[in-house]
Amino acid sequence: MKISIITRLFLRKDLKAAGYFYIFFIMGSIFLSIIIDLIFNRLDSIINLNFGILNLIDYASWIFILIYSLITYRNFKFLIQNGISRTTFWEARISSVFIISVVYTFIDLLIDEILKFNPTLVSQNFITIYNHDYFNSSIIWFIIISLLNIMGMSLIGIVWGSFRSLFSKKIKLLLRIVIPFLILFSIIFMISDSSIFNKLEMFYSDIFSTVFYSSLIDIILLLASYFIYQKLQIKKN
Amino acid sequence: MTEIKINDLNQVFNHQNVLKNINLEFKNKAIYGLLGNNGVGKSTLMNLMTERILPTSGYISINGHNIHNNDVALQQMYLLNEDDMYSPSLKVRQIFNLTNEIYGNFNFKFAKLLSKKFDLNLSLKFGKLSTGYRTICKIIVAFCVPVKYVLLDEPTLGLDANHRNLFYEALINTYSHNPRTFIISSHLINEISKLLNYVIFINNGKIILNNSIEIIMKNSFAITGSKDDVKQYTRNLNVIGKRNLGKLSTFYVYDHINNQTKSFNIKIEKMNLQRLLICLSNIGKEG
C-alpha cells in the first residue's frame, strides 16, 4: 500500500540527483574539452571542438549510480521513523532503481545518438560500450543490456551500502580500508592472469549469454539486497 | 479494540540480556509512564516496539497482528527519541510535508500553532537546529501525526523550563482533543507523574511494577517514627526502603495498610512516585 508513496519519494530524489549528474557531467565535459584543446592548440573554431570526454557518459553514469545507491542507512532511518517496514523499503527502492535505470539508459542512448551525428566525435581514443560488435546488431539488445548493466551497478551499490549499514563505525572504517586493497589485488591478479579474461569472455560471447549472465547477476544481487535489508537496524549513536 | 501486546520479549546485546521475558499490554487512550533508571532497557523496549531494532526472541502485536514487516501496524505508532532520524538537510516544513505524505492527515493547523508557541522557525534546516529545537521539532511531529500510539522517549531532552511547561500543556491539549495512547519515558518523574494513568517500572530488564497510578499511590507510604515503633508497625508489610535520621526512622512501604496507628508513635504519609521508584530500584542492593 505504501510502496507507491515511498517509490515516488525515492524517484523524486533519484531524478533530481540524475539531473544534477547530467548537467555537471555535460558542462564539465565541455569545459574540459575546451581546456584540453586550448592546451594542445587545437582550438581553431568552436565547431571543431573535441568533445571526446562526453563518450564516457555511460561509464560515468554507471559510477554515479553505484555511488548514489550506497545511501541506505539514511533512507532506512527516515522510513522506519515513519512506520515503513523493511520489506516495503526494499520493494520501493528496487522499483525506483528499475525506473531510474530506464531513465539513465535512455538519456545515455540519446546523448550517444547525438554524438553519432558527427562521426569525428565518436572516433576518439575512448572506448565506448557501443564499439562492441553485438551491440551494433540491434538497438533493442543494446537497451536491454545497458539496462541490465546499469541496474547491476545500482544493485551493487545497494548491496554494499546496506551491508555496510549492518556494522558499527569501527568495522565500517576497517571495511573502507580493506575493501579497496582487495579490489586492487583482484585487478592486479586478473591482469596478471589472462586466462581469467578468457573465461569472462565465454560468459559474454554472444548477446544471449550476455543477457543471461547479466540477469543472473542482477537476480543474485536482488536476493542479497532483500536478505540484508531484513537485517537493518538502528544503531546506537 | 486496538491494543499493543508484547509477548515473551527478550533482547540480548553483547551477551547481555537487556530485556528478560517481557510481557506487557498497552490499553487504548491511556497515558503510560515507562520508568526506570538509565540503561535498564526502556529505550530498547521502545525501539523494539517500533521495529527500529529486531528482538532476539518474542514478538509484538497490535490488534492481534504481528508488527514485523507490517506497515499497517507500524503506521499506528510514532516514536520520538534522542536519535535524529531526519536528514540534516531537510527543512522543518519539509519534515512536516514528508510526514504528511507518508502517514496522511498530518495536523498542519496544530503544527503551525505549536511552532508559533515554541518559536520554531519552519524554514530552518533540521541540522541547523539546536538540541532543544530538534526535540521541539520532533515533539510537534509526534503530536500532529495521526497515530494511535505515541511513544515519547525522554521528550524533554534539551528543553528549558519554559519549553518543558509548553510541552506538558501541548500534551494535555492534544490528549483532550484527540485521546490516544501515550507511552512516556522520562527521568523527570515529578513533572510527568500528574499526567500518567499507568506506570510501568523496569529494573534490570524486568518489569517490576505495572499498575494504574491510583492503585500504586494507594499502596505507597512513608512511615516515620522511632525505629522500634516503625519496625513493629511494618513487620508484616512490604518494606521497600529505609532511611534513618538521628532517632527517627522512615520506612517506605508498598502495601495495603490500615490506619490503626493508635498504639504506635508513628506518622503515615503518602509516598511520591519518585521516592517509590528510587526504593524499588534499590531493592536487593541494600541487602
Interface residues (C-beta under 8 A of the other chain):
Chain A: M1 K2 I5 I6 L9 R74 K77 F78 I80 Q81 N82 G83 I84 S85 R86 T87 T88 Q230 K231 Q233 I234 N237
Chain B: N47 T50 E51 R52 I53 L54 H68 N69 N70 D71 V72 L74 Q75 Q76 M77 Y78 L79 E82 D83 M85 Y86 S87 L98 T99 E101 I102 Y103 V147
